[in-house]
Amino acid sequence: MERDIILERLEKKLAEKEKELEELRKMLSSNTIEELKKEIIRELEEKYNLKSLEARIIELSKAVENIMSDILYIKSELKGSQSKKRDLVEIKESEKSEEKAEDNQEEGELIIVD
């Protein structure tokens, strides 16, 4: 009878130890997985120099933004200059037509002043 009690206690202790062992294995595997992930990330960063690529991408996007703003500025300036040219052309045409009208008046009428 004492023997049965001792066996039961030993079986319980064995079951507890097996659970602890399983937990330790899980912890080790998750720690190992985390370590592997970190190592892979480090290797990739070293191999492809990700931080410098990231900085280069940011630099290029800023350059594109600057170019786009310059293009928009030039475009607005061109639109403004085109409207000024139209005004100048209209003014020149109206001056020419006035000169022609004056020439026609001078040819048709002679004004004599005493």
C-alpha positions as CSV (number, residue, x, y, z in Angstrom):
1,M,0.0,0.0,0.0
2,E,2.8,2.4,0.8
3,R,4.4,1.4,-2.4
4,D,1.3,2.4,-4.3
5,I,1.2,5.8,-2.6
6,I,4.9,6.3,-3.4
7,L,4.3,5.3,-7.1
8,E,1.4,7.7,-7.4
9,R,3.4,10.6,-6.0
10,L,6.3,9.7,-8.3
11,E,3.9,9.6,-11.3
12,K,2.5,13.0,-10.4
13,K,6.0,14.4,-10.0
14,L,7.0,12.9,-13.3
15,A,3.9,14.4,-15.0
16,E,4.7,17.8,-13.6
17,K,8.3,17.5,-14.7
18,E,7.2,16.5,-18.2
19,K,4.9,19.6,-18.3
20,E,7.8,21.8,-17.2
21,L,10.0,20.2,-19.8
22,E,7.4,20.9,-22.5
23,E,7.1,24.5,-21.4
24,L,10.9,24.9,-21.5
25,R,11.0,23.4,-25.0
26,K,8.3,25.9,-26.1
27,M,10.2,28.8,-24.5
28,L,13.4,27.7,-26.1
29,S,11.8,27.3,-29.5
30,S,10.1,30.7,-29.3
31,N,13.4,32.3,-28.1
32,T,15.2,30.5,-30.8
33,I,12.7,31.7,-33.4
34,E,13.0,35.2,-32.2
35,E,16.8,35.0,-32.3
36,L,16.7,33.6,-35.8
37,K,14.4,36.4,-36.9
38,K,16.7,39.0,-35.5
39,E,19.7,37.4,-37.1
40,I,18.0,37.2,-40.5
41,I,17.0,40.9,-40.2
42,R,20.6,41.8,-39.3
43,E,22.0,39.8,-42.2
44,L,19.5,41.4,-44.7
45,E,20.3,44.9,-43.4
46,E,24.0,44.2,-43.8
47,K,23.6,42.6,-47.2
48,Y,21.3,45.1,-48.8
49,N,22.2,48.1,-46.7
50,L,18.5,48.8,-46.1
51,K,19.0,52.0,-44.2
52,S,21.0,53.6,-46.9
53,L,18.4,52.5,-49.5
54,E,15.7,54.0,-47.3
55,A,17.6,57.3,-47.1
56,R,18.1,57.3,-50.8
57,I,14.4,56.7,-51.5
58,I,13.5,59.6,-49.2
59,E,16.1,61.8,-51.0
60,L,14.7,60.9,-54.4
61,S,11.1,61.5,-53.3
62,K,12.1,65.0,-52.1
63,A,13.9,65.7,-55.4
64,V,10.7,64.6,-57.3
65,E,8.6,67.0,-55.2
66,N,11.0,69.9,-55.9
67,I,10.9,69.2,-59.6
68,M,7.1,69.0,-59.6
69,S,6.9,72.3,-57.8
70,D,9.3,73.9,-60.3
71,I,7.3,72.5,-63.2
72,L,4.1,74.0,-61.7
73,Y,5.8,77.3,-61.2
74,I,7.1,77.4,-64.8
75,K,3.7,76.4,-66.1
76,S,2.0,79.2,-64.2
77,E,4.6,81.7,-65.5
78,L,4.0,80.5,-69.0
79,K,0.3,81.0,-68.7
80,G,0.8,84.5,-67.3
81,S,3.3,85.4,-70.1
82,Q,0.9,84.1,-72.8
83,S,-1.9,86.3,-71.5
84,K,0.5,89.3,-71.5
85,K,1.5,88.5,-75.1
86,R,-2.1,88.5,-76.1
87,D,-2.6,91.9,-74.6
88,L,0.4,93.2,-76.4
89,V,-0.8,91.8,-79.7
90,E,-4.2,93.3,-79.2
91,I,-2.7,96.7,-78.3
92,K,-0.4,96.6,-81.3
93,E,-3.2,95.7,-83.7
94,S,-5.4,98.5,-82.4
95,E,-2.5,101.0,-82.7
96,K,-1.9,99.8,-86.3
97,S,-5.6,100.2,-87.1
98,E,-5.6,103.7,-85.6
99,E,-2.5,104.6,-87.7
100,K,-4.2,103.3,-90.8
101,A,-7.3,105.3,-90.0
102,E,-5.2,108.4,-89.5
103,D,-3.4,107.8,-92.8
104,N,-6.8,107.3,-94.6
105,Q,-8.0,110.6,-93.1
106,E,-4.9,112.5,-94.1
107,E,-5.2,111.2,-97.7
108,G,-8.9,111.9,-98.0
109,E,-9.1,115.3,-96.3
110,L,-6.8,118.2,-96.5
111,I,-7.1,120.6,-93.7
112,I,-5.7,124.1,-94.4
113,V,-5.1,126.4,-91.5
114,D,-4.6,130.1,-92.1
